[in-house]
Amino acid sequence: MNGYKILWKDIEIGHLMNAMPDMWYLEGIYHPNSTELSKEFVDLVSKFDTKIVMMDLRKGIRAKLQVRDEGPINVAVISLGDKNELFVRQVLSEQGIDWLINNVPEEK
């Protein structure tokens, strides 16, 4: 399957397909795998309010995206819509990644 692998708690939980970039943000269709962890992820992030998390990323959770064998991209997960639209913010700088790790939880 093409697209990004989604890693949560360093375990693959599915794929982000047809991701549309907008500056640091990505939005695409989340295709979960059939694991309990992916179900837990869906249950958690589907409750997020997009506006609240965008204003304060600490209200979301962190995860990683990976393309093929490239290094992972750290992201803050903002929301999951009714049609499995996953919305994330990429964090690319070393300082930003440090902030993400220290301020945005991996789980709630």
Contacts in CASP RR format, 6 or more apart in sequence:
PFRMAT RR
TARGET T0000
AUTHOR 0000-0000-0000
METHOD contacts of the structure
MODEL  1
MNGYKILWKDIEIGHLMNAMPDMWYLEGIYHPNSTELSKEFVDLVSKFDT
KIVMMDLRKGIRAKLQVRDEGPINVAVISLGDKNELFVRQVLSEQGIDWL
INNVPEEK
1 15 0 8 1.000
1 17 0 8 1.000
1 31 0 8 1.000
2 17 0 8 1.000
3 15 0 8 1.000
3 16 0 8 1.000
3 17 0 8 1.000
3 19 0 8 1.000
3 67 0 8 1.000
4 15 0 8 1.000
4 16 0 8 1.000
4 19 0 8 1.000
4 26 0 8 1.000
4 65 0 8 1.000
4 66 0 8 1.000
4 67 0 8 1.000
4 73 0 8 1.000
5 12 0 8 1.000
5 14 0 8 1.000
5 15 0 8 1.000
5 65 0 8 1.000
5 66 0 8 1.000
5 67 0 8 1.000
6 12 0 8 1.000
6 13 0 8 1.000
6 14 0 8 1.000
6 15 0 8 1.000
6 16 0 8 1.000
6 30 0 8 1.000
6 63 0 8 1.000
6 64 0 8 1.000
6 65 0 8 1.000
6 86 0 8 1.000
7 13 0 8 1.000
7 63 0 8 1.000
7 64 0 8 1.000
7 65 0 8 1.000
7 66 0 8 1.000
7 72 0 8 1.000
8 37 0 8 1.000
8 41 0 8 1.000
8 61 0 8 1.000
8 63 0 8 1.000
8 64 0 8 1.000
8 106 0 8 1.000
9 37 0 8 1.000
9 106 0 8 1.000
9 107 0 8 1.000
10 64 0 8 1.000
11 35 0 8 1.000
11 37 0 8 1.000
12 33 0 8 1.000
13 32 0 8 1.000
13 33 0 8 1.000
13 35 0 8 1.000
13 37 0 8 1.000
13 38 0 8 1.000
13 41 0 8 1.000
14 30 0 8 1.000
14 31 0 8 1.000
14 32 0 8 1.000
14 33 0 8 1.000
14 38 0 8 1.000
15 30 0 8 1.000
15 31 0 8 1.000
16 26 0 8 1.000
16 28 0 8 1.000
16 29 0 8 1.000
16 30 0 8 1.000
16 31 0 8 1.000
16 65 0 8 1.000
16 86 0 8 1.000
16 88 0 8 1.000
17 28 0 8 1.000
17 29 0 8 1.000
17 30 0 8 1.000
17 31 0 8 1.000
18 28 0 8 1.000
18 29 0 8 1.000
19 26 0 8 1.000
19 27 0 8 1.000
19 28 0 8 1.000
20 26 0 8 1.000
20 27 0 8 1.000
20 28 0 8 1.000
24 89 0 8 1.000
24 90 0 8 1.000
24 91 0 8 1.000
24 92 0 8 1.000
25 78 0 8 1.000
25 87 0 8 1.000
25 88 0 8 1.000
25 89 0 8 1.000
25 90 0 8 1.000
26 65 0 8 1.000
26 75 0 8 1.000
26 87 0 8 1.000
26 88 0 8 1.000
26 89 0 8 1.000
26 90 0 8 1.000
27 85 0 8 1.000
27 86 0 8 1.000
27 87 0 8 1.000
27 88 0 8 1.000
28 85 0 8 1.000
28 86 0 8 1.000
28 87 0 8 1.000
29 83 0 8 1.000
29 84 0 8 1.000
29 85 0 8 1.000
29 86 0 8 1.000
30 42 0 8 1.000
30 80 0 8 1.000
30 84 0 8 1.000
30 85 0 8 1.000
30 86 0 8 1.000
31 84 0 8 1.000
32 38 0 8 1.000
32 39 0 8 1.000
32 41 0 8 1.000
32 42 0 8 1.000
32 84 0 8 1.000
42 80 0 8 1.000
44 61 0 8 1.000
44 107 0 8 1.000
44 108 0 8 1.000
45 60 0 8 1.000
45 61 0 8 1.000
45 77 0 8 1.000
45 79 0 8 1.000
45 80 0 8 1.000
45 86 0 8 1.000
46 79 0 8 1.000
46 80 0 8 1.000
46 81 0 8 1.000
48 59 0 8 1.000
48 60 0 8 1.000
48 77 0 8 1.000
48 78 0 8 1.000
48 79 0 8 1.000
48 80 0 8 1.000
49 59 0 8 1.000
49 79 0 8 1.000
50 78 0 8 1.000
50 79 0 8 1.000
50 87 0 8 1.000
52 59 0 8 1.000
53 59 0 8 1.000
53 60 0 8 1.000
53 76 0 8 1.000
53 77 0 8 1.000
53 78 0 8 1.000
53 79 0 8 1.000
54 78 0 8 1.000
54 89 0 8 1.000
57 76 0 8 1.000
57 78 0 8 1.000
57 89 0 8 1.000
57 100 0 8 1.000
57 103 0 8 1.000
57 104 0 8 1.000
58 103 0 8 1.000
58 104 0 8 1.000
58 105 0 8 1.000
60 76 0 8 1.000
60 77 0 8 1.000
60 78 0 8 1.000
60 104 0 8 1.000
60 105 0 8 1.000
60 108 0 8 1.000
61 76 0 8 1.000
61 77 0 8 1.000
61 104 0 8 1.000
61 105 0 8 1.000
61 106 0 8 1.000
61 107 0 8 1.000
61 108 0 8 1.000
62 74 0 8 1.000
62 75 0 8 1.000
62 76 0 8 1.000
62 77 0 8 1.000
62 100 0 8 1.000
62 101 0 8 1.000
62 104 0 8 1.000
62 105 0 8 1.000
62 106 0 8 1.000
63 75 0 8 1.000
63 77 0 8 1.000
63 88 0 8 1.000
63 106 0 8 1.000
64 72 0 8 1.000
64 73 0 8 1.000
64 74 0 8 1.000
64 75 0 8 1.000
65 72 0 8 1.000
65 73 0 8 1.000
65 75 0 8 1.000
65 88 0 8 1.000
65 90 0 8 1.000
66 72 0 8 1.000
66 73 0 8 1.000
67 73 0 8 1.000
73 90 0 8 1.000
73 91 0 8 1.000
73 92 0 8 1.000
74 90 0 8 1.000
74 91 0 8 1.000
74 92 0 8 1.000
74 97 0 8 1.000
74 100 0 8 1.000
74 101 0 8 1.000
75 88 0 8 1.000
75 89 0 8 1.000
75 90 0 8 1.000
75 91 0 8 1.000
76 88 0 8 1.000
76 89 0 8 1.000
76 91 0 8 1.000
76 100 0 8 1.000
76 104 0 8 1.000
77 86 0 8 1.000
77 87 0 8 1.000
77 88 0 8 1.000
78 87 0 8 1.000
78 88 0 8 1.000
78 89 0 8 1.000
79 86 0 8 1.000
79 87 0 8 1.000
80 86 0 8 1.000
80 87 0 8 1.000
81 87 0 8 1.000
91 97 0 8 1.000
91 99 0 8 1.000
91 100 0 8 1.000
END
